[in-house]
Amino acid sequence: MVVLIAIIISIHISNYPEVGEQFTDFYILGVQGQAGNYPTELSLGQTGEIQLVIVNHERSYTHYSVDVFFNNQLLTTFNYVLLNDNESWEYQITFKANATGMNQPLKFLLYKNNSQKLYRSLLLWINVK
């Protein structure tokens, strides 16, 4: 009887696995692909580079779009980032310091599945001398 109950429980667990957390990793990397060494101090006319990364852990095929702004001006939009579960996407973003000023925002806005609702955002402050 105990063996029969154990078999039934094993079958139930294998047919109905526990659903883990669903989420998306969304982050930026600085110089040499490290979390840090971000180009936060630039001279006028100098360019900065940031690597943008998305990793899908949503447990399903997911459509992402990203808007990138520097100093409140749209730099670029990625409309068709399509990822299966556990797939990642990386892209090198280059931006130019066209105006002097402290704390100029470099914003990354992530949307998923064609929604207008913001899903995730990142912000880096850039000083331009």
Summary of the structure (lengths in Angstrom):
residues: 129
radius of gyration: 20.9
end to end distance: 78.1
largest distance: 78.4
contacts: 333
relative contact order: 0.23
helix: 13%
strand: 54%
